[in-house]
Amino acid sequence: MSSYQLYRNTTLGNTLQETLDELIQFQQISPSTALRVLLQFDRAINAALANKVRARINFKANKLNTYRFCDNVWTFLMTDVEFKEVQDFAQVDKLKIVACDGRGPGPGGASGGTAND
């Protein structure tokens, strides 16, 4: 089963890719080995987020600017967003949420993981 590559664009994913590129450049690993590592990263991070993370947070946006559903992926762009968790409070000017089927790419299913920038 394939996994979403969405988390390659996180700090952890970018750092992994940079490290693998450096190892390839110094001929310490082959490009095919680097690809296998990235595919394992995709599977591991998707599984960890689906099975280990149970935290929840409430948020309210002043405005939903854009929403899209394409290839089983929801994308929401919002402005003036407030986050609340028990005693903590945070506010951001802009938020992007990408929600994918938690079971991985393929037909059908409900939205699962989220990410923002």
C-alpha positions in Angstrom: 0.0 0.0 0.0 1.4 3.4 -0.9 1.4 6.4 1.6 0.9 10.1 1.2 4.1 12.0 0.5 2.6 15.1 2.2 4.9 15.0 5.2 8.1 15.2 3.1 7.5 19.0 3.0 7.8 19.3 6.8 11.0 20.3 8.6 11.7 16.6 9.4 11.0 15.5 5.8 13.1 18.3 4.3 16.0 17.5 6.6 15.8 13.8 5.7 15.8 14.6 2.0 18.8 17.0 2.3 20.7 14.3 4.3 19.9 11.7 1.7 21.0 14.0 -1.1 24.3 14.6 0.6 24.9 10.9 1.1 24.2 10.3 -2.6 26.5 13.1 -3.5 29.4 11.6 -1.5 28.5 8.2 -3.0 27.7 6.7 0.4 24.3 5.4 -0.7 22.7 4.8 -4.0 19.7 6.8 -5.3 17.5 3.7 -5.1 18.4 3.3 -1.4 17.5 6.9 -0.8 14.2 6.3 -2.5 13.5 3.3 -0.3 14.3 5.4 2.8 11.9 8.1 1.7 9.1 5.5 1.0 9.7 4.0 4.5 9.5 7.6 6.0 6.2 8.1 4.2 4.8 4.9 5.6 6.1 5.4 9.1 5.0 9.0 9.5 1.5 8.3 8.1 1.1 5.3 10.5 2.4 7.2 13.5 0.1 10.1 13.0 -2.9 7.8 12.3 -2.2 5.5 15.3 -0.3 7.4 18.0 -1.6 11.0 17.9 -4.8 11.5 19.9 -4.5 15.2 20.7 -7.4 17.4 19.6 -7.7 21.2 19.3 -10.6 23.5 18.6 -10.3 26.3 16.1 -12.5 29.0 14.7 -11.8 30.9 11.5 -13.1 34.4 10.8 -13.3 33.5 7.1 -13.0 30.4 4.9 -11.4 31.9 1.8 -11.1 28.7 -0.3 -11.9 25.1 -0.1 -11.1 22.3 -2.6 -11.6 18.6 -3.0 -9.3 17.0 -5.5 -7.9 13.4 -5.7 -9.4 12.5 -2.4 -7.7 15.4 -0.7 -9.4 18.4 1.0 -7.6 21.8 1.1 -8.9 24.7 3.2 -7.5 28.2 3.2 -8.6 30.4 6.1 -7.9 33.8 7.6 -8.0 35.1 11.2 -8.0 31.7 12.9 -8.1 31.2 16.7 -7.0 27.9 18.3 -8.1 26.8 21.8 -7.0 23.9 23.9 -8.1 23.8 27.5 -6.1 26.8 28.8 -4.0 27.6 25.8 -4.9 30.1 23.1 -3.2 31.0 19.8 -4.2 33.1 16.8 -2.8 33.2 13.3 -3.5 35.4 10.3 -3.5 32.7 7.7 -4.0 28.9 7.9 -3.9 26.1 5.3 -5.2 22.7 6.2 -4.7 19.7 3.9 -6.8 16.7 4.9 -6.2 13.3 3.3 -7.8 9.9 3.7 -6.1 8.4 6.8 -6.0 5.0 5.1 -3.7 6.3 2.4 -4.2 7.1 -1.3 -6.9 5.3 -3.1 -10.7 5.3 -3.6 -13.2 6.3 -0.9 -12.8 7.1 2.8 -13.0 9.9 5.2 -10.5 12.7 5.7 -7.7 12.0 8.1 -4.4 13.8 8.6 -3.9 17.5 8.6 -1.0 19.9 8.0 -0.6 23.6 7.9 1.9 26.2 6.8 
